[in-house]
């Protein structure tokens, strides 16, 4: 997907001046439009949000619903002078006791998830992978419809470590939400 042309590197002020519904990210001085979501993308985003949000998006406690997270979709997040709008984001409540309300959220998330769009594949799998690691995001998930797969990364000093690669049809315990079992096909929006 083409970037928004600029005579100078874009700044955080330039990014924040964009309309909230513009779906623009600021990565390495470029304003980069996020792909318009397809039905398939939206279905995966909603399904993953429900699968994780039900048990985790609440106060801690409970055997089948461990809670302990603030979860959101499509919120603006500022990390190391770059602006992102991840498909899904989460903050541990023990790390962030009060729900973030500012735009952009300036507290580093504990988990980010991107659902790969073909037009933004390199942004999600290369640029964001590098920048999220640089910003210290502990967990990064990539859901890929083309591969019908989930890849889970854990932060390590030398770079993200792949801790799980699973395909549709598998049931997994994917950190940081490994207290419950998840069906990869359901995360991808399947039945």
N, C-alpha and C positions, 0 to 999 in steps of 0.2 A: 504494500500500500504506500503511495507517495507521501512524503512529508509535506507540511505546510511551508511554502517558500518564505525565506527571510533574508534580509540583507545583513543581519547580525545574528549571533547565537541567541536563541530565545532564552528568556529568563523566567523565573518563577512568577514574576509579575505578569509577563506575557501569557503564561499558562493560566493564571487565575483570572485574567481578563476575558478568557474565552467563555462563551455561554456554558452554564452547568450541564446542559444536555448535549454539548458538542462532542463528547467522547474523545477527548484529546489527551495525550500524555506528553510529558516533557522528558525526553531521554537524550542525554549528551548534547544539550543545546538545540535539539530539534523538536518541534511540535509534531507529534506523530498521531494521526487519526487511528482510533481503534476501528476494527472492521465492524460493519453493521452486522448485528447478530442474526444468524440464520435460525430457523425454527429448531433445528437440531442442537445448535449451540445454546439457545435459550432453555431448551428442555434439559440439557445436561447441567446447566447452571442451577436451575430450579431443583432438579433431582438431588444434586450434591448438597445444595443448601438445606433441603429438607432432611436428607439422610444424616447430615452432621448436626444441623441446627436443632432437630428434635431432641436428641440425647445430650448435646453439649451446650446449646445456646441458652443457658439459664444458670441460676446459682448452683454452686457445687452440692452434690449429695444425691444419693439414690443408687441402687444396684444396677438398674438398667438405663439410668439417665445420669451419668456422672457429672454433667454440667461443668461450670467453671470457665466459660468462654463468652466473649462478646463476638458475635459473627455478623458480617454485613456483606452485601454484594454491591459492586459498582460504586464504591466510595473513593473519593480522591485521597491519596496518601502521599505525603512528602517525605522522601528519603534521600539524604545526602544531596540536597539541591535539585533533585529530580522529582517530577510529578507523575504519579501512576494512578490508574483506575483499574485495579485488579478485578477479575471476575468475582472472586470471593476472598475475603480477608478475615482473620481472626486474631483476637488479643486475649491472652489468658487473664482472667479476672484477678489472679494473685499478682500479676504484673501491672495491670491497669484496673484498679478497683472501681473506677467510675467510667461509665460508658463514654467514649469519645464523642464529642458533639461538634467540634470545630471543623471547618472546611478550609484547607485540607487537614486530615488527621496527621498530626506531627509525631505521634508516638509510634515507634517501630512495631509492626505487627509480629506476632509469633508464628503465623502461618499465612501463606498466600497460595492461591490456586488460580491458574489460568487454564481456560479451555481453548485449545489451539484453533485458530482460524487460519485457513490456508494462506490468506493474504497477509497475515501477521506471524506466520510460523517462525521466521528468524528472530523477530522481536521477542516472542514468548520463550523460545528455546535457547536463544543465545544471548541477546542483549539483556533481557530481564534476568535470566539465570545468573549472569555475571554481576549485574547491579544489585540484585536482591542479596546475593552472597556478600558483596562489598558492604552493604548496609547492615549486615548481621542478622538477616531474617532467618530464624532457626529452621523453618520447614517450608519447602516449596513443592507444590504438586503441579504436575502437568497432565491434563486429561486430553487425549488425542483421539479424535473421531476417526481419522484416516487409519491409524494403527489399531484402533479399538483398544486403547491401553491407558493405564494410569502409571505414571512414574512419580515416585516420592523421593525427594531429596532432603538430606539433613546437612545442616551447616557444619563444616569442619574448617579449621584454620587454612588449609591449603586449597579449599574449594568445596563445592557441594559434593557429597557422597551419595550415590544412588543406594537407597536402603530397600527399595521395593520397585519392581517392574512387574506389572500384572496385566492380563488381558481380560476382555469381556468373557464371562463364564467362570471366572475365579472369584472366590470369596476371600477377603484379606483383612488383616488387621494393620491398618496404615497409620503410622505415627504422624502427628501427635494424637490421633484419635483411635489408638489401638486398643482402647478399653472395650470397643465393640467391633463386631465383624461387619464388613461392608461388601456388597456385591458390586463388582466393577461394572457390569452391564447396567445396573441401575444408576450408578454415578454418571454413566454416559447417556442417560435418558431412556434406557430400555425398560421393558416390563419385567 
